[in-house]
Every structure is written in C-alpha cells, then in structure tokens.
Amino acid sequence: MEVGGISILQLIILLVLLLLFILPAAHVLFSSRSHGGAKFGWIIGILLFSWLAYAAFLIITQPVKDAQAANKSNHS
C-alpha cells in the first residue's frame, strides 16, 4: 500500500528517524539541568551534532536533585 508514492514502511522509517533526531532536543528543552543561554547552547549543539552533544549534555550537566543534596552536605 502506498500513500502518494511513499510506502507505509518508508513512512514508518522516516518517523522513527525523525523521533530519534527530535528526542534529545526535546529532553534538553524540558530538562531542569540547564537554564537560559546554556539551554539554548545545548539545543543548538544537539541540533547540529545530535546524539554526540546529547551524550555530552548528560555527562556534563548534573540532575538538580543531586546538586541540592551536595549543597546540603557541604553546609553540614
């Protein structure tokens, strides 16, 4: 079955590839790991270098709850 010259399988593959490209950017956009200009920089990096920049984002930035726990232990 074809839709306008594109088979259903091709359409599914295209949607999966699009999701794999969009998912990292969406995670950075809605993440609390970075704010303001840094978030904009991560989005640009991910749009240009996709999963490589996303891996760097996950390694370099720390989850907020871990940072708050570190602050509490430093003040004790």
mmJSON file of the N, C-alpha and C atoms, coordinates in Angstrom:
{"data_MODEL":{"atom_site":{
"group_PDB":["ATOM","ATOM","ATOM","ATOM","ATOM","ATOM","ATOM","ATOM","ATOM","ATOM","ATOM","ATOM","ATOM","ATOM","ATOM","ATOM","ATOM","ATOM","ATOM","ATOM","ATOM","ATOM","ATOM","ATOM","ATOM","ATOM","ATOM","ATOM","ATOM","ATOM","ATOM","ATOM","ATOM","ATOM","ATOM","ATOM","ATOM","ATOM","ATOM","ATOM","ATOM","ATOM","ATOM","ATOM","ATOM","ATOM","ATOM","ATOM","ATOM","ATOM","ATOM","ATOM","ATOM","ATOM","ATOM","ATOM","ATOM","ATOM","ATOM","ATOM","ATOM","ATOM","ATOM","ATOM","ATOM","ATOM","ATOM","ATOM","ATOM","ATOM","ATOM","ATOM","ATOM","ATOM","ATOM","ATOM","ATOM","ATOM","ATOM","ATOM","ATOM","ATOM","ATOM","ATOM","ATOM","ATOM","ATOM","ATOM","ATOM","ATOM","ATOM","ATOM","ATOM","ATOM","ATOM","ATOM","ATOM","ATOM","ATOM","ATOM","ATOM","ATOM","ATOM","ATOM","ATOM","ATOM","ATOM","ATOM","ATOM","ATOM","ATOM","ATOM","ATOM","ATOM","ATOM","ATOM","ATOM","ATOM","ATOM","ATOM","ATOM","ATOM","ATOM","ATOM","ATOM","ATOM","ATOM","ATOM","ATOM","ATOM","ATOM","ATOM","ATOM","ATOM","ATOM","ATOM","ATOM","ATOM","ATOM","ATOM","ATOM","ATOM","ATOM","ATOM","ATOM","ATOM","ATOM","ATOM","ATOM","ATOM","ATOM","ATOM","ATOM","ATOM","ATOM","ATOM","ATOM","ATOM","ATOM","ATOM","ATOM","ATOM","ATOM","ATOM","ATOM","ATOM","ATOM","ATOM","ATOM","ATOM","ATOM","ATOM","ATOM","ATOM","ATOM","ATOM","ATOM","ATOM","ATOM","ATOM","ATOM","ATOM","ATOM","ATOM","ATOM","ATOM","ATOM","ATOM","ATOM","ATOM","ATOM","ATOM","ATOM","ATOM","ATOM","ATOM","ATOM","ATOM","ATOM","ATOM","ATOM","ATOM","ATOM","ATOM","ATOM","ATOM","ATOM","ATOM","ATOM","ATOM","ATOM","ATOM","ATOM","ATOM","ATOM","ATOM","ATOM","ATOM","ATOM","ATOM","ATOM","ATOM","ATOM","ATOM","ATOM","ATOM","ATOM","ATOM"],
"id":[1,2,3,4,5,6,7,8,9,10,11,12,13,14,15,16,17,18,19,20,21,22,23,24,25,26,27,28,29,30,31,32,33,34,35,36,37,38,39,40,41,42,43,44,45,46,47,48,49,50,51,52,53,54,55,56,57,58,59,60,61,62,63,64,65,66,67,68,69,70,71,72,73,74,75,76,77,78,79,80,81,82,83,84,85,86,87,88,89,90,91,92,93,94,95,96,97,98,99,100,101,102,103,104,105,106,107,108,109,110,111,112,113,114,115,116,117,118,119,120,121,122,123,124,125,126,127,128,129,130,131,132,133,134,135,136,137,138,139,140,141,142,143,144,145,146,147,148,149,150,151,152,153,154,155,156,157,158,159,160,161,162,163,164,165,166,167,168,169,170,171,172,173,174,175,176,177,178,179,180,181,182,183,184,185,186,187,188,189,190,191,192,193,194,195,196,197,198,199,200,201,202,203,204,205,206,207,208,209,210,211,212,213,214,215,216,217,218,219,220,221,222,223,224,225,226,227,228],
"type_symbol":["N","C","C","N","C","C","N","C","C","N","C","C","N","C","C","N","C","C","N","C","C","N","C","C","N","C","C","N","C","C","N","C","C","N","C","C","N","C","C","N","C","C","N","C","C","N","C","C","N","C","C","N","C","C","N","C","C","N","C","C","N","C","C","N","C","C","N","C","C","N","C","C","N","C","C","N","C","C","N","C","C","N","C","C","N","C","C","N","C","C","N","C","C","N","C","C","N","C","C","N","C","C","N","C","C","N","C","C","N","C","C","N","C","C","N","C","C","N","C","C","N","C","C","N","C","C","N","C","C","N","C","C","N","C","C","N","C","C","N","C","C","N","C","C","N","C","C","N","C","C","N","C","C","N","C","C","N","C","C","N","C","C","N","C","C","N","C","C","N","C","C","N","C","C","N","C","C","N","C","C","N","C","C","N","C","C","N","C","C","N","C","C","N","C","C","N","C","C","N","C","C","N","C","C","N","C","C","N","C","C","N","C","C","N","C","C","N","C","C","N","C","C","N","C","C","N","C","C"],
"label_atom_id":["N","CA","C","N","CA","C","N","CA","C","N","CA","C","N","CA","C","N","CA","C","N","CA","C","N","CA","C","N","CA","C","N","CA","C","N","CA","C","N","CA","C","N","CA","C","N","CA","C","N","CA","C","N","CA","C","N","CA","C","N","CA","C","N","CA","C","N","CA","C","N","CA","C","N","CA","C","N","CA","C","N","CA","C","N","CA","C","N","CA","C","N","CA","C","N","CA","C","N","CA","C","N","CA","C","N","CA","C","N","CA","C","N","CA","C","N","CA","C","N","CA","C","N","CA","C","N","CA","C","N","CA","C","N","CA","C","N","CA","C","N","CA","C","N","CA","C","N","CA","C","N","CA","C","N","CA","C","N","CA","C","N","CA","C","N","CA","C","N","CA","C","N","CA","C","N","CA","C","N","CA","C","N","CA","C","N","CA","C","N","CA","C","N","CA","C","N","CA","C","N","CA","C","N","CA","C","N","CA","C","N","CA","C","N","CA","C","N","CA","C","N","CA","C","N","CA","C","N","CA","C","N","CA","C","N","CA","C","N","CA","C","N","CA","C","N","CA","C","N","CA","C","N","CA","C","N","CA","C","N","CA","C","N","CA","C"],
"label_alt_id":[null,null,null,null,null,null,null,null,null,null,null,null,null,null,null,null,null,null,null,null,null,null,null,null,null,null,null,null,null,null,null,null,null,null,null,null,null,null,null,null,null,null,null,null,null,null,null,null,null,null,null,null,null,null,null,null,null,null,null,null,null,null,null,null,null,null,null,null,null,null,null,null,null,null,null,null,null,null,null,null,null,null,null,null,null,null,null,null,null,null,null,null,null,null,null,null,null,null,null,null,null,null,null,null,null,null,null,null,null,null,null,null,null,null,null,null,null,null,null,null,null,null,null,null,null,null,null,null,null,null,null,null,null,null,null,null,null,null,null,null,null,null,null,null,null,null,null,null,null,null,null,null,null,null,null,null,null,null,null,null,null,null,null,null,null,null,null,null,null,null,null,null,null,null,null,null,null,null,null,null,null,null,null,null,null,null,null,null,null,null,null,null,null,null,null,null,null,null,null,null,null,null,null,null,null,null,null,null,null,null,null,null,null,null,null,null,null,null,null,null,null,null,null,null,null,null,null,null],
"label_comp_id":["MET","MET","MET","GLU","GLU","GLU","VAL","VAL","VAL","GLY","GLY","GLY","GLY","GLY","GLY","ILE","ILE","ILE","SER","SER","SER","ILE","ILE","ILE","LEU","LEU","LEU","GLN","GLN","GLN","LEU","LEU","LEU","ILE","ILE","ILE","ILE","ILE","ILE","LEU","LEU","LEU","LEU","LEU","LEU","VAL","VAL","VAL","LEU","LEU","LEU","LEU","LEU","LEU","LEU","LEU","LEU","LEU","LEU","LEU","PHE","PHE","PHE","ILE","ILE","ILE","LEU","LEU","LEU","PRO","PRO","PRO","ALA","ALA","ALA","ALA","ALA","ALA","HIS","HIS","HIS","VAL","VAL","VAL","LEU","LEU","LEU","PHE","PHE","PHE","SER","SER","SER","SER","SER","SER","ARG","ARG","ARG","SER","SER","SER","HIS","HIS","HIS","GLY","GLY","GLY","GLY","GLY","GLY","ALA","ALA","ALA","LYS","LYS","LYS","PHE","PHE","PHE","GLY","GLY","GLY","TRP","TRP","TRP","ILE","ILE","ILE","ILE","ILE","ILE","GLY","GLY","GLY","ILE","ILE","ILE","LEU","LEU","LEU","LEU","LEU","LEU","PHE","PHE","PHE","SER","SER","SER","TRP","TRP","TRP","LEU","LEU","LEU","ALA","ALA","ALA","TYR","TYR","TYR","ALA","ALA","ALA","ALA","ALA","ALA","PHE","PHE","PHE","LEU","LEU","LEU","ILE","ILE","ILE","ILE","ILE","ILE","THR","THR","THR","GLN","GLN","GLN","PRO","PRO","PRO","VAL","VAL","VAL","LYS","LYS","LYS","ASP","ASP","ASP","ALA","ALA","ALA","GLN","GLN","GLN","ALA","ALA","ALA","ALA","ALA","ALA","ASN","ASN","ASN","LYS","LYS","LYS","SER","SER","SER","ASN","ASN","ASN","HIS","HIS","HIS","SER","SER","SER"],
"label_asym_id":["A","A","A","A","A","A","A","A","A","A","A","A","A","A","A","A","A","A","A","A","A","A","A","A","A","A","A","A","A","A","A","A","A","A","A","A","A","A","A","A","A","A","A","A","A","A","A","A","A","A","A","A","A","A","A","A","A","A","A","A","A","A","A","A","A","A","A","A","A","A","A","A","A","A","A","A","A","A","A","A","A","A","A","A","A","A","A","A","A","A","A","A","A","A","A","A","A","A","A","A","A","A","A","A","A","A","A","A","A","A","A","A","A","A","A","A","A","A","A","A","A","A","A","A","A","A","A","A","A","A","A","A","A","A","A","A","A","A","A","A","A","A","A","A","A","A","A","A","A","A","A","A","A","A","A","A","A","A","A","A","A","A","A","A","A","A","A","A","A","A","A","A","A","A","A","A","A","A","A","A","A","A","A","A","A","A","A","A","A","A","A","A","A","A","A","A","A","A","A","A","A","A","A","A","A","A","A","A","A","A","A","A","A","A","A","A","A","A","A","A","A","A","A","A","A","A","A","A"],
"label_entity_id":["1","1","1","1","1","1","1","1","1","1","1","1","1","1","1","1","1","1","1","1","1","1","1","1","1","1","1","1","1","1","1","1","1","1","1","1","1","1","1","1","1","1","1","1","1","1","1","1","1","1","1","1","1","1","1","1","1","1","1","1","1","1","1","1","1","1","1","1","1","1","1","1","1","1","1","1","1","1","1","1","1","1","1","1","1","1","1","1","1","1","1","1","1","1","1","1","1","1","1","1","1","1","1","1","1","1","1","1","1","1","1","1","1","1","1","1","1","1","1","1","1","1","1","1","1","1","1","1","1","1","1","1","1","1","1","1","1","1","1","1","1","1","1","1","1","1","1","1","1","1","1","1","1","1","1","1","1","1","1","1","1","1","1","1","1","1","1","1","1","1","1","1","1","1","1","1","1","1","1","1","1","1","1","1","1","1","1","1","1","1","1","1","1","1","1","1","1","1","1","1","1","1","1","1","1","1","1","1","1","1","1","1","1","1","1","1","1","1","1","1","1","1","1","1","1","1","1","1"],
"label_seq_id":[1,1,1,2,2,2,3,3,3,4,4,4,5,5,5,6,6,6,7,7,7,8,8,8,9,9,9,10,10,10,11,11,11,12,12,12,13,13,13,14,14,14,15,15,15,16,16,16,17,17,17,18,18,18,19,19,19,20,20,20,21,21,21,22,22,22,23,23,23,24,24,24,25,25,25,26,26,26,27,27,27,28,28,28,29,29,29,30,30,30,31,31,31,32,32,32,33,33,33,34,34,34,35,35,35,36,36,36,37,37,37,38,38,38,39,39,39,40,40,40,41,41,41,42,42,42,43,43,43,44,44,44,45,45,45,46,46,46,47,47,47,48,48,48,49,49,49,50,50,50,51,51,51,52,52,52,53,53,53,54,54,54,55,55,55,56,56,56,57,57,57,58,58,58,59,59,59,60,60,60,61,61,61,62,62,62,63,63,63,64,64,64,65,65,65,66,66,66,67,67,67,68,68,68,69,69,69,70,70,70,71,71,71,72,72,72,73,73,73,74,74,74,75,75,75,76,76,76],
"pdbx_PDB_ins_code":[null,null,null,null,null,null,null,null,null,null,null,null,null,null,null,null,null,null,null,null,null,null,null,null,null,null,null,null,null,null,null,null,null,null,null,null,null,null,null,null,null,null,null,null,null,null,null,null,null,null,null,null,null,null,null,null,null,null,null,null,null,null,null,null,null,null,null,null,null,null,null,null,null,null,null,null,null,null,null,null,null,null,null,null,null,null,null,null,null,null,null,null,null,null,null,null,null,null,null,null,null,null,null,null,null,null,null,null,null,null,null,null,null,null,null,null,null,null,null,null,null,null,null,null,null,null,null,null,null,null,null,null,null,null,null,null,null,null,null,null,null,null,null,null,null,null,null,null,null,null,null,null,null,null,null,null,null,null,null,null,null,null,null,null,null,null,null,null,null,null,null,null,null,null,null,null,null,null,null,null,null,null,null,null,null,null,null,null,null,null,null,null,null,null,null,null,null,null,null,null,null,null,null,null,null,null,null,null,null,null,null,null,null,null,null,null,null,null,null,null,null,null,null,null,null,null,null,null],
"Cartn_x":[0.843,0.0,0.892,0.586,1.389,0.524,1.123,0.45,1.229,0.723,1.398,2.785,3.019,4.314,5.264,4.863,5.698,5.025,5.774,5.193,5.037,4.203,3.973,5.265,6.055,7.323,8.277,8.356,9.21,8.733,7.429,6.862,7.182,7.095,7.422,8.899,9.769,11.213,11.509,10.868,11.065,10.617,9.489,9.002,9.929,10.464,11.399,12.672,13.204,14.412,14.155,12.994,12.65,12.558,11.949,11.868,13.246,14.134,15.488,16.256,15.911,16.565,15.956,14.646,13.936,14.005,14.06,14.014,15.076,16.353,17.358,17.082,16.682,16.394,15.205,14.197,13.03,13.413,14.28,14.702,15.457,16.364,17.118,16.176,15.234,14.312,13.483,13.039,12.178,12.929,14.255,15.059,15.354,15.519,15.895,17.404,18.148,19.596,20.323,19.749,20.387,19.322,19.762,18.826,19.343,18.432,18.763,19.633,20.727,21.626,22.297,22.56,23.182,22.243,20.968,19.983,19.933,19.964,19.967,21.202,22.353,23.584,23.509,22.948,22.8,21.856,20.77,19.82,20.513,21.276,21.999,22.986,23.733,24.68,24.002,22.86,22.148,21.56,21.066,20.533,21.64,22.858,23.97,24.648,24.807,25.58,24.779,23.485,22.514,22.993,23.218,23.453,24.803,25.79,27.089,26.947,26.273,26.061,25.117,24.163,23.238,23.99,24.918,25.73,26.565,27.142,27.913,27.015,25.802,24.846,24.568,24.336,24.027,25.227,26.439,27.642,28.017,27.96,28.432,27.44,26.174,25.184,24.763,24.458,24.038,22.551,21.853,20.441,20.313,19.244,19.039,19.029,18.387,18.29,19.66,20.586,21.932,22.687,22.506,23.177,22.658,21.356,20.79,21.288,21.421,21.93,23.382,24.172,25.572,25.662,24.781,24.776,24.431,23.501,23.117,24.256,24.989,26.084,27.275,27.461,28.55,28.276,27.01,26.656,26.621,26.633,26.555,27.892],
"Cartn_y":[-1.176,0.0,1.244,2.186,3.397,4.629,5.627,6.901,7.955,8.388,9.424,9.028,7.763,7.304,6.873,6.997,6.584,5.389,4.32,3.136,3.363,2.564,2.662,2.384,1.415,1.097,2.289,2.956,4.14,5.243,5.38,6.389,6.083,4.825,4.419,4.66,4.292,4.513,6.0,6.814,8.261,8.825,8.36,8.828,8.414,7.194,6.728,7.569,7.828,8.655,10.075,10.611,11.951,11.989,10.968,10.893,10.784,9.999,9.856,11.168,12.03,13.323,14.337,14.268,15.248,14.936,13.667,13.275,13.945,13.946,14.611,16.104,16.78,18.211,18.461,17.62,17.773,17.548,16.579,16.325,17.522,18.09,19.262,20.443,20.622,21.749,21.712,20.539,20.423,20.0,19.899,19.479,20.662,20.369,21.417,21.409,20.657,20.566,21.826,22.595,23.832,24.907,26.167,27.286,28.356,29.159,30.343,30.093,30.848,30.767,29.418,28.769,27.443,26.444,26.54,25.639,25.877,27.151,27.485,26.9,27.001,26.433,24.926,24.254,22.795,22.413,23.17,22.877,23.014,24.084,24.278,23.135,22.774,21.665,20.363,20.102,18.854,18.86,19.997,20.048,19.858,20.296,20.139,18.777,18.273,17.045,15.928,16.102,15.148,14.343,13.049,12.173,12.412,12.915,13.215,14.35,15.418,16.534,16.137,15.266,14.801,13.994,13.147,12.38,13.334,14.366,15.358,16.088,16.417,17.085,16.231,14.946,14.06,13.871,13.882,13.689,14.967,16.099,17.36,17.947,17.967,18.557,17.534,18.017,17.149,17.349,16.298,16.465,17.407,18.146,19.158,18.546,17.42,16.846,16.452,16.007,15.681,16.939,18.026,19.278,19.816,19.699,20.168,19.322,18.026,17.145,17.482,17.823,18.195,19.496,20.449,21.713,21.489,20.606,20.326,19.658,18.76,18.074,19.008,20.003,20.966,21.922,22.224,23.158,22.495,21.199,20.487,20.411],
"Cartn_z":[0.0,0.0,0.0,-0.856,-0.952,-0.755,-0.153,0.06,-0.698,-1.843,-2.624,-3.088,-3.408,-3.884,-2.782,-1.532,-0.404,0.264,0.437,1.072,2.576,3.192,4.633,5.398,4.938,5.593,5.548,4.407,4.294,5.233,5.352,6.241,7.704,8.088,9.459,9.744,8.811,8.982,9.11,8.301,8.358,9.706,10.217,11.514,12.654,12.595,13.625,13.597,12.407,12.295,12.786,12.479,12.946,14.471,15.065,16.526,17.162,16.551,17.089,17.023,16.073,15.951,16.923,17.134,17.95,19.444,19.821,21.229,22.106,21.723,22.58,22.761,21.68,21.78,22.703,22.628,23.499,24.964,25.22,26.606,27.172,26.387,26.851,27.055,26.15,26.234,27.514,27.918,29.094,30.356,30.277,31.417,32.336,33.611,34.566,34.814,34.025,34.211,33.767,32.856,32.401,32.246,32.217,32.169,31.22,30.693,29.917,28.706,28.627,27.483,27.345,28.466,28.416,27.75,28.063,27.453,25.943,25.537,24.114,23.425,24.078,23.52,23.372,24.38,24.291,23.159,22.991,21.904,20.553,20.357,19.089,18.876,19.919,19.804,19.443,20.045,19.769,18.367,17.909,16.547,15.512,15.841,14.899,15.008,16.227,16.435,17.09,17.199,17.722,18.924,18.773,19.918,20.582,19.864,20.466,21.488,21.095,22.02,23.148,22.858,23.901,24.957,24.528,25.477,26.335,25.715,26.469,27.465,27.057,27.951,29.184,28.979,30.1,31.022,30.461,31.269,32.021,31.342,31.92,32.919,32.564,33.469,34.509,35.674,36.771,37.031,37.405,37.782,38.972,39.022,40.056,41.449,41.648,42.993,43.537,42.685,43.142,43.564,42.844,43.18,44.506,44.755,46.016,47.181,46.979,48.033,48.354,47.337,47.553,48.348,48.066,48.808,50.273,50.544,51.931,52.692,52.044,52.728,52.951,52.088,52.262,53.419,53.678,54.741,56.113,56.164,57.454,58.134],
"occupancy":[1.0,1.0,1.0,1.0,1.0,1.0,1.0,1.0,1.0,1.0,1.0,1.0,1.0,1.0,1.0,1.0,1.0,1.0,1.0,1.0,1.0,1.0,1.0,1.0,1.0,1.0,1.0,1.0,1.0,1.0,1.0,1.0,1.0,1.0,1.0,1.0,1.0,1.0,1.0,1.0,1.0,1.0,1.0,1.0,1.0,1.0,1.0,1.0,1.0,1.0,1.0,1.0,1.0,1.0,1.0,1.0,1.0,1.0,1.0,1.0,1.0,1.0,1.0,1.0,1.0,1.0,1.0,1.0,1.0,1.0,1.0,1.0,1.0,1.0,1.0,1.0,1.0,1.0,1.0,1.0,1.0,1.0,1.0,1.0,1.0,1.0,1.0,1.0,1.0,1.0,1.0,1.0,1.0,1.0,1.0,1.0,1.0,1.0,1.0,1.0,1.0,1.0,1.0,1.0,1.0,1.0,1.0,1.0,1.0,1.0,1.0,1.0,1.0,1.0,1.0,1.0,1.0,1.0,1.0,1.0,1.0,1.0,1.0,1.0,1.0,1.0,1.0,1.0,1.0,1.0,1.0,1.0,1.0,1.0,1.0,1.0,1.0,1.0,1.0,1.0,1.0,1.0,1.0,1.0,1.0,1.0,1.0,1.0,1.0,1.0,1.0,1.0,1.0,1.0,1.0,1.0,1.0,1.0,1.0,1.0,1.0,1.0,1.0,1.0,1.0,1.0,1.0,1.0,1.0,1.0,1.0,1.0,1.0,1.0,1.0,1.0,1.0,1.0,1.0,1.0,1.0,1.0,1.0,1.0,1.0,1.0,1.0,1.0,1.0,1.0,1.0,1.0,1.0,1.0,1.0,1.0,1.0,1.0,1.0,1.0,1.0,1.0,1.0,1.0,1.0,1.0,1.0,1.0,1.0,1.0,1.0,1.0,1.0,1.0,1.0,1.0,1.0,1.0,1.0,1.0,1.0,1.0,1.0,1.0,1.0,1.0,1.0,1.0],
"B_iso_or_equiv":[0.0,0.0,0.0,0.0,0.0,0.0,0.0,0.0,0.0,0.0,0.0,0.0,0.0,0.0,0.0,0.0,0.0,0.0,0.0,0.0,0.0,0.0,0.0,0.0,0.0,0.0,0.0,0.0,0.0,0.0,0.0,0.0,0.0,0.0,0.0,0.0,0.0,0.0,0.0,0.0,0.0,0.0,0.0,0.0,0.0,0.0,0.0,0.0,0.0,0.0,0.0,0.0,0.0,0.0,0.0,0.0,0.0,0.0,0.0,0.0,0.0,0.0,0.0,0.0,0.0,0.0,0.0,0.0,0.0,0.0,0.0,0.0,0.0,0.0,0.0,0.0,0.0,0.0,0.0,0.0,0.0,0.0,0.0,0.0,0.0,0.0,0.0,0.0,0.0,0.0,0.0,0.0,0.0,0.0,0.0,0.0,0.0,0.0,0.0,0.0,0.0,0.0,0.0,0.0,0.0,0.0,0.0,0.0,0.0,0.0,0.0,0.0,0.0,0.0,0.0,0.0,0.0,0.0,0.0,0.0,0.0,0.0,0.0,0.0,0.0,0.0,0.0,0.0,0.0,0.0,0.0,0.0,0.0,0.0,0.0,0.0,0.0,0.0,0.0,0.0,0.0,0.0,0.0,0.0,0.0,0.0,0.0,0.0,0.0,0.0,0.0,0.0,0.0,0.0,0.0,0.0,0.0,0.0,0.0,0.0,0.0,0.0,0.0,0.0,0.0,0.0,0.0,0.0,0.0,0.0,0.0,0.0,0.0,0.0,0.0,0.0,0.0,0.0,0.0,0.0,0.0,0.0,0.0,0.0,0.0,0.0,0.0,0.0,0.0,0.0,0.0,0.0,0.0,0.0,0.0,0.0,0.0,0.0,0.0,0.0,0.0,0.0,0.0,0.0,0.0,0.0,0.0,0.0,0.0,0.0,0.0,0.0,0.0,0.0,0.0,0.0,0.0,0.0,0.0,0.0,0.0,0.0,0.0,0.0,0.0,0.0,0.0,0.0],
"pdbx_formal_charge":[null,null,null,null,null,null,null,null,null,null,null,null,null,null,null,null,null,null,null,null,null,null,null,null,null,null,null,null,null,null,null,null,null,null,null,null,null,null,null,null,null,null,null,null,null,null,null,null,null,null,null,null,null,null,null,null,null,null,null,null,null,null,null,null,null,null,null,null,null,null,null,null,null,null,null,null,null,null,null,null,null,null,null,null,null,null,null,null,null,null,null,null,null,null,null,null,null,null,null,null,null,null,null,null,null,null,null,null,null,null,null,null,null,null,null,null,null,null,null,null,null,null,null,null,null,null,null,null,null,null,null,null,null,null,null,null,null,null,null,null,null,null,null,null,null,null,null,null,null,null,null,null,null,null,null,null,null,null,null,null,null,null,null,null,null,null,null,null,null,null,null,null,null,null,null,null,null,null,null,null,null,null,null,null,null,null,null,null,null,null,null,null,null,null,null,null,null,null,null,null,null,null,null,null,null,null,null,null,null,null,null,null,null,null,null,null,null,null,null,null,null,null,null,null,null,null,null,null],
"auth_seq_id":[1,1,1,2,2,2,3,3,3,4,4,4,5,5,5,6,6,6,7,7,7,8,8,8,9,9,9,10,10,10,11,11,11,12,12,12,13,13,13,14,14,14,15,15,15,16,16,16,17,17,17,18,18,18,19,19,19,20,20,20,21,21,21,22,22,22,23,23,23,24,24,24,25,25,25,26,26,26,27,27,27,28,28,28,29,29,29,30,30,30,31,31,31,32,32,32,33,33,33,34,34,34,35,35,35,36,36,36,37,37,37,38,38,38,39,39,39,40,40,40,41,41,41,42,42,42,43,43,43,44,44,44,45,45,45,46,46,46,47,47,47,48,48,48,49,49,49,50,50,50,51,51,51,52,52,52,53,53,53,54,54,54,55,55,55,56,56,56,57,57,57,58,58,58,59,59,59,60,60,60,61,61,61,62,62,62,63,63,63,64,64,64,65,65,65,66,66,66,67,67,67,68,68,68,69,69,69,70,70,70,71,71,71,72,72,72,73,73,73,74,74,74,75,75,75,76,76,76],
"auth_comp_id":["MET","MET","MET","GLU","GLU","GLU","VAL","VAL","VAL","GLY","GLY","GLY","GLY","GLY","GLY","ILE","ILE","ILE","SER","SER","SER","ILE","ILE","ILE","LEU","LEU","LEU","GLN","GLN","GLN","LEU","LEU","LEU","ILE","ILE","ILE","ILE","ILE","ILE","LEU","LEU","LEU","LEU","LEU","LEU","VAL","VAL","VAL","LEU","LEU","LEU","LEU","LEU","LEU","LEU","LEU","LEU","LEU","LEU","LEU","PHE","PHE","PHE","ILE","ILE","ILE","LEU","LEU","LEU","PRO","PRO","PRO","ALA","ALA","ALA","ALA","ALA","ALA","HIS","HIS","HIS","VAL","VAL","VAL","LEU","LEU","LEU","PHE","PHE","PHE","SER","SER","SER","SER","SER","SER","ARG","ARG","ARG","SER","SER","SER","HIS","HIS","HIS","GLY","GLY","GLY","GLY","GLY","GLY","ALA","ALA","ALA","LYS","LYS","LYS","PHE","PHE","PHE","GLY","GLY","GLY","TRP","TRP","TRP","ILE","ILE","ILE","ILE","ILE","ILE","GLY","GLY","GLY","ILE","ILE","ILE","LEU","LEU","LEU","LEU","LEU","LEU","PHE","PHE","PHE","SER","SER","SER","TRP","TRP","TRP","LEU","LEU","LEU","ALA","ALA","ALA","TYR","TYR","TYR","ALA","ALA","ALA","ALA","ALA","ALA","PHE","PHE","PHE","LEU","LEU","LEU","ILE","ILE","ILE","ILE","ILE","ILE","THR","THR","THR","GLN","GLN","GLN","PRO","PRO","PRO","VAL","VAL","VAL","LYS","LYS","LYS","ASP","ASP","ASP","ALA","ALA","ALA","GLN","GLN","GLN","ALA","ALA","ALA","ALA","ALA","ALA","ASN","ASN","ASN","LYS","LYS","LYS","SER","SER","SER","ASN","ASN","ASN","HIS","HIS","HIS","SER","SER","SER"],
"auth_asym_id":["A","A","A","A","A","A","A","A","A","A","A","A","A","A","A","A","A","A","A","A","A","A","A","A","A","A","A","A","A","A","A","A","A","A","A","A","A","A","A","A","A","A","A","A","A","A","A","A","A","A","A","A","A","A","A","A","A","A","A","A","A","A","A","A","A","A","A","A","A","A","A","A","A","A","A","A","A","A","A","A","A","A","A","A","A","A","A","A","A","A","A","A","A","A","A","A","A","A","A","A","A","A","A","A","A","A","A","A","A","A","A","A","A","A","A","A","A","A","A","A","A","A","A","A","A","A","A","A","A","A","A","A","A","A","A","A","A","A","A","A","A","A","A","A","A","A","A","A","A","A","A","A","A","A","A","A","A","A","A","A","A","A","A","A","A","A","A","A","A","A","A","A","A","A","A","A","A","A","A","A","A","A","A","A","A","A","A","A","A","A","A","A","A","A","A","A","A","A","A","A","A","A","A","A","A","A","A","A","A","A","A","A","A","A","A","A","A","A","A","A","A","A","A","A","A","A","A","A"],
"auth_atom_id":["N","CA","C","N","CA","C","N","CA","C","N","CA","C","N","CA","C","N","CA","C","N","CA","C","N","CA","C","N","CA","C","N","CA","C","N","CA","C","N","CA","C","N","CA","C","N","CA","C","N","CA","C","N","CA","C","N","CA","C","N","CA","C","N","CA","C","N","CA","C","N","CA","C","N","CA","C","N","CA","C","N","CA","C","N","CA","C","N","CA","C","N","CA","C","N","CA","C","N","CA","C","N","CA","C","N","CA","C","N","CA","C","N","CA","C","N","CA","C","N","CA","C","N","CA","C","N","CA","C","N","CA","C","N","CA","C","N","CA","C","N","CA","C","N","CA","C","N","CA","C","N","CA","C","N","CA","C","N","CA","C","N","CA","C","N","CA","C","N","CA","C","N","CA","C","N","CA","C","N","CA","C","N","CA","C","N","CA","C","N","CA","C","N","CA","C","N","CA","C","N","CA","C","N","CA","C","N","CA","C","N","CA","C","N","CA","C","N","CA","C","N","CA","C","N","CA","C","N","CA","C","N","CA","C","N","CA","C","N","CA","C","N","CA","C","N","CA","C","N","CA","C","N","CA","C","N","CA","C","N","CA","C","N","CA","C"],
"pdbx_PDB_model_num":[1,1,1,1,1,1,1,1,1,1,1,1,1,1,1,1,1,1,1,1,1,1,1,1,1,1,1,1,1,1,1,1,1,1,1,1,1,1,1,1,1,1,1,1,1,1,1,1,1,1,1,1,1,1,1,1,1,1,1,1,1,1,1,1,1,1,1,1,1,1,1,1,1,1,1,1,1,1,1,1,1,1,1,1,1,1,1,1,1,1,1,1,1,1,1,1,1,1,1,1,1,1,1,1,1,1,1,1,1,1,1,1,1,1,1,1,1,1,1,1,1,1,1,1,1,1,1,1,1,1,1,1,1,1,1,1,1,1,1,1,1,1,1,1,1,1,1,1,1,1,1,1,1,1,1,1,1,1,1,1,1,1,1,1,1,1,1,1,1,1,1,1,1,1,1,1,1,1,1,1,1,1,1,1,1,1,1,1,1,1,1,1,1,1,1,1,1,1,1,1,1,1,1,1,1,1,1,1,1,1,1,1,1,1,1,1,1,1,1,1,1,1,1,1,1,1,1,1]
}}}
